[in-house]
Amino acid sequence: MRVEDLKIALQYASDSDEVVIAIKLPYATVGPIPMVAVKNAMNGFDWESGKFIIGPVEELTPADRDFATQMKDLQEKLGWAEYEKQGLKTEIKRLKKQLGGPE
């Protein structure tokens, strides 16, 4: 993104809008987009010359693709385990009823 693009986007923002950074998680979530507040924004200098830097309130670190894959795999396994657990609960109820025991 160039600063000119940021200026255009800011035309549609209200002065009372909070500035945040959206965070892409390596697994699915439900609800609002995960985000972190912005602490500061400044022009870069020296090695960062030619950059406009936005600083988050919390430290953000890059996640490698292996980590993202691991998190997605774990989420899928957890979902499958929950599905199996529900199936087992249903089967236990059915068997208890068949045996005439309390549900």
N, C-alpha and C positions, 0 to 999 in steps of 0.2 A: 504494500500500500504506500502510496505517496502522500505527502502532506496535503497536496491539492485535493486528493480524494477524501482525506479526513475532514478538510474544511467543508466540502460538499455535504458529507454525512452529518456534520454538526449543524447544518442549516435546519435539519428536521428535528433536532433535539431541543428540549425545553431547558431553560436555565436551571430548573430544579431537579433535572434528571441526574442520578448518580452514575458516575463513570466506573465501569467494571470491566474485567477481562474474563471472557468465557473460557472455560476449561473443558477440553475434550477428554473424557475418561475412556479407558480401554475396555469398558463394559457398558451394557445398557443400564439406564436408570429410569425411574419414574418420577415425574414432577418437573420442576423448573430446571433450566440449564444450570449446571454447576458453574460458579463464578467466584472471583476474588476481587475485592475492592482495589482501587488504584491509590497509591500513596503519593506519587508525584509524577510529573512529566517535565522533560527538559531536552534542550538541544545537546547533542553529543559534541565532544571536543576531543582533540588529540586522535587517538586510534578510532574513536567513535564519531569522528567528524563526518558530517553528511547524513547523520541519523537523528531521528527524533525518538527519544527513549521514554517509554512509559514504565514506571516502577510499581509493581504490585505491593500491597500491604504484607502479604505472606510470600515466603520464598517459593518459587516455582522451579522445579528441576525437570529436565526432559526425561521421558520414559523411553527406553529402547523398545524395539518391536517385539523382542522376545518376552518382555514383561507384559506388553499389551496382549500378546497371544496367550500367555499363561493366565492372565486375568479373565479373558474371554472363555477359555477352556474351563476354568474353575466355576465361572458363572453357569455355564451349560451343565456341568456335572451337578452343581447344587440344584438347579432346576429339575434335572432328571431324578435326583435323589428325593426331592420333595414330591414329585409325581409318584414315584414308587411307594413312598411312605403313605400317601393318601390311599393308594391301591391296597396296601397291606392292612390299613385300618378298616377299609371296607370289607376285606376278606375276613378279618378277625370278627367283625360284627356278624357277618353272614354265618360263620362257623359257630359262634356262640348261640345264635338263634337256632341253628340246626341242632345243636346239642341240648337246647332247652335251658341254657344258663342265662345269667343276667347280662344285659347288654352294656 
